[in-house]
Amino acid sequence: MEELKRVVRPGGILVLSVPAFNWLWGRHDDLNNHYRRYDFGELIHSKNCFSEANRYILVQDQGVEQPDIESSLGMPALNSVLYLVGSTRAGKVNAMCCSSVTQVTYCSAKVAVAVNKNNLTHDYIKESGVFSLSALGQNQGHMAHYFGRNSGRQMNKFASFKYKRGKTGSPIIEGCPDYYDCQVDHRATIDLDTHTLFVDRVMDASSDSEEPLLTYRDYARDVRNLINDPNMSQRTV
Ligand SMILES: Cc1cc2nc3c(=O)[nH]c(=O)nc-3n(C[C@H](O)[C@H](O)[C@H](O)COP(=O)(O)O)c2cc1C
C-alpha cells in the first residue's frame, strides 16, 4: 500500500481488485496461489496510507467465487450460534470465530468443529489436540468480527482480550456467557479437504448462562457497520 500511495498522483484514482474476506477462503484461492484475502477497511487504513481519502467506491465482483457479503452470509450458512475456538501451542494462545460447531453425542459429551486448514487455530489444534469453545453473547458481534476477520498469523489477537486457561490449557475468553473445554478424539478426526472436522470430548464446561447467544444471522445483520469501522480491522497488510 505504501508503494501504491507513492505512485498515485495527488488526487489520483486507485482501482484495486483483490480477493475479499479471509473467511471466504476456499479451493479457488489455493488454485490461484492467493496469499490472503482482504477487508475493505484494512486496505484503506493500513499504515494510514490512504487515511486522508474521504470517498471510496466499492465495486462488487459478480463472479461466482466472490459472492456479495449478504448472500454469502445468508445463503449457505445455517443460523448457528457463533463461538470463539481457542487453542494453544508452546505456551502461546490463539482463537478464531467459528460457526461450524455442533454437539454430536450427549453421553459422553462430544462436539464437532470444522476448521479451515489455512487458519492458525487449525495448526494449534492439530498439534496440541485440545481447544476451547467460548460462546458469544448477542452483544459480542464485535468479537466475532475481530476474531473472525483477523489471523493470529499477523497479530496477537489477545493483546486486547483477557482469557483464563481451561483444564486443557486452552484459552477461555473472558466475558463470554458459556464455555466448553475439549480434547480431540483423533480416531474421529475427518479430513474435509479444505477443512478438518475435529470431533472432541468435552472435558469441562460452564453452560448454564441464560444470556441470549449470538447467531450467524445476528452477525450478518450487523456486519456492514463492523466492516466500515476502522478499529475492527487491525491486521497489517
Ligand atoms: C461469522 C464467522 C464465522 C466463521 N466460521 C468459521 C468456521 O466455521 N470455520 C472456519 O474454519 N473459519 C470460520 N470463520 C473464519 C475464521 O474465523 C477466520 O479465518 C480467522 O481469521 C482465522 O483466524 P486464525 O488464522 O487466527 O486461526 C468464520 C468467521 C466469521 C466472521
The ligand as an ORCA input file, in Angstrom:
! r2SCAN-3c Opt
* xyz 0 1
  C     -19.131    -15.235     11.412
  C     -17.903    -16.062     11.100
  C     -17.967    -17.436     11.093
  C     -16.838    -18.204     10.798
  N     -16.935    -19.563     10.804
  C     -15.830    -20.305     10.530
  C     -15.912    -21.730     10.563
  O     -16.954    -22.325     10.844
  N     -14.773    -22.443     10.304
  C     -13.585    -21.822      9.970
  O     -12.583    -22.500      9.727
  N     -13.498    -20.469      9.914
  C     -14.583    -19.702     10.203
  N     -14.507    -18.341     10.176
  C     -13.250    -17.721      9.714
  C     -12.135    -17.647     10.778
  O     -12.633    -17.143     11.999
  C     -11.050    -16.704     10.211
  O     -10.495    -17.264      9.038
  C      -9.961    -16.328     11.195
  O      -9.287    -15.186     10.673
  C      -8.935    -17.425     11.435
  O      -8.025    -16.938     12.404
  P      -6.631    -17.649     12.760
  O      -5.809    -17.690     11.485
  O      -6.037    -16.747     13.796
  O      -6.931    -19.013     13.260
  C     -15.616    -17.554     10.486
  C     -15.544    -16.161     10.509
  C     -16.674    -15.410     10.810
  C     -16.588    -13.907     10.813
*
